[in-house]
Amino acid sequence: MSRSPSPQPGGWSSPGLNTPYDTGGRTNPFANSSSTHNVTWASAQARSAEVKGHSGFNPRGQGFFSKHFRRISTSLPLSYGDKEKLGRGRNQNNRVVQLLQRIGWHLWRLRRSVGVVLFIIFSIIIFYVTPLHRMYRRSTMFGGGSKYVVILAANQGGGVMEWKGPREWAIERDSVKNKKKYTKNWGYDLEIVDMSTKKRYAHEWRESWEKVDTIRNAMRKYPHAEWFWWLDTNTFIMEPSLSLQNHIFKRLDKITYRDINRYNPLNISHPLADEYLDPETRSPVGDGKVESINMIIPQDCGGFNLGSFMVRRSVWMDRLLDIWWDPVGYEQKHMEWEHKEQDAFEYLYKNQPWIRPHVAFIQQRQIMSFPPGACGEKGDDPNIHYQEKNRDFLVNMAGCEWGRDCWAEMYNYRQLSNRLNRNLWEKFKDGISDFFKSKKKEEKKD
Amino acid sequence: MPPRKTSRPPPYAARQQTGFRIPPALKNLLRRDKLRLIVVGILGFLTVFWLLGKTGGGGSNSQAPNLPKVAIGSGVPVVIVTVVDPKADPAWTAKIKHNREEYARIHGYKTFFPNNDQYALSGAPSTWSRVPAMRHAMTLHPGTTWFWFLDHTALITNPAIAVHTTLLTPLKLEHHMISNAPVVPPDSVIKTFGNLKGDRIDFVIAQDKDGLAPNSFVVRNGEWAKYFLDVWFDSIYRSYNFQKAEFHALEHIVQWHGTILAKFAMIPQNLINSYANGPASRQNGEFKDGDLVANFPGCDKDGRSCANEQQPYFDVLEKV
């Protein structure tokens, strides 16, 4: 008995009669609960071995409860011993209650760590339930979402030239809703611009060449944004859970290319060979650095496509926006350039060497997959058409207004996107309903 | 039974003095708050990684070509560019070249004399070759700050004036440049900017009686210069029927494109382009003794002879 743990104030306690609080939470009172009232030599030995197992000296009675337990317990109406006995007696045979008690006791013992874990879980939930996560994603310090602006062209070709029917309204509504949700979720800015044909300039002949002015206005409106992503109306973001940063801007060096020879439907001769040009301009990839990319455009089967492209605020971009529309070029070519800005930009890329080192191309499906019907009827070109299994980011229903059904395409892709992006709970529910549906069908067949 | 502790404890063992000593405070901390220490350590580690990822995230591509990097300003201050006509009288051409070389030698400049049939102009008049010639000079002398194009019809008549100190410093430019003046005389609605700073100027040119006179102009090396020269050389302008070819193309782009007008300084004509005969600007275009340049615009055309017209000036130069 000389090796019993420590003297209680007021005498030595025998090993089996230690109060659970006094063991400093290190021994499990349930471990030898069967022998609480039955001290044998073996149990005492086990206990002393336990004591010996301690790595160092641990003063007891440091916590509040250990210090004041006796005082508190004696002041309670029930005596501890009675309660203990009652409790033990009642639950002796009930395993479930015992287990629960055990769990409860463990939780109490680990209350600090459990509290921390609960607090963390709670904070995470609060973060995603409140707009806090949007603020985080938007802030320049953390998410950086305010550096990106999506420019959505609405009403293209509408206005005086064409009446807008219910289908056109529905398409526009869906498209806008899709982008609104996406930009809100990631903290980007959305600029919806009215591209309807109007007499906007004193000289009518500049009509509908407004991409340039629109981008300029957006740059003025969002002075802290860096990248501007132009989107046509007939586009649908299929994977709203992909952020622009993760999908594109952090991987620019991997997913973009400068050397147009990698995919060159226009057969532009590249690099430039004129001896009077400097080495950077003659290099097929410019200076090859990510920082010198000022414009990201996809190419479809017919050449450059400005249905979905990105421009960066920079001195270079300022110059390009300035030179993009030129009255002499317009006067000479506006009949020939039926795609307006797109053809003009193709021309500039071919003829003005200063542009090439700062334009990067991106594989079309990274930012603009085509549905079947655009660039091939079957829609099976893996370089051009939407692939469900690869979960392409965006669909551009280019040219659907000529002989295809824009609204049907938009609707189908919206449904597909919703189905692909169901959360676990929705998948579970759908799974159950599908199960019953298939059963019903089988019954009908029988 | 485990052995009992002896009743007579041994004296305290001496502290181990080998190796380095952990300070007692740290030792206490290590002993007491092991868990906290580990957590803080891991968090610190992750923070460092996060910061590294933030700053060094835009790591450069390994595919970047190995381009020569020459800092602008590390070369000679000025390169004089004159496009020569290989069909012209070789004796006169040699004299013209010598005139530039002499001036360049005095001030430590360099010269560049490409031929006017050297560049593919796709059918445009050969006078257009001044534009690619400037681009070519920039490629050959990437360290030079200023490139001065001087037409082959002009002579440097006062070699004592060094352009890069008397004209091409921000202060001098700010002093000389004419602001709020119509770009094309007499009454173009586009006027030169009124509040330009001298160090923002990338393009210096004078106006004669008819308009901008790009038979003598200065361009500062840099990205803007590439942009400007490429735009000027655009094939639409070359094939467009401008009455005075590259002269009018220049006036066109200066008036229509703000990014060009914003880098543009118009200076009095006699500073870089006095006319000995020709449509000189009325206030300050006529050649006077002591002017840097005497130009004879058009002396190579219409049966005129530059050599004859310039002979008196050559005589004066040779006497000095």
Interface residues (C-beta under 8 A of the other chain):
Chain A: K52 K250 D253 D274 E275 Y276 L277 D278 P279 E280 T281 S283 V285 D287 G288 K289 V290 E291 V315 W316 D318 R319 D322 I323 D326 P327 V328 G329 Q332 K333 Y347 N351 Q352 P353 W354 I355
Chain B: P2 G57 G58 G59 S60 N61 Q63 A64 P65 L67 P68 Y119 A120 P132 A133 R135 H136 M138 T139 P142 E223 W224 K226 Y227 D230 V231 D234 S235 I236 Y237 Y240 H252 I253 W256 H257 G258 T259 I260
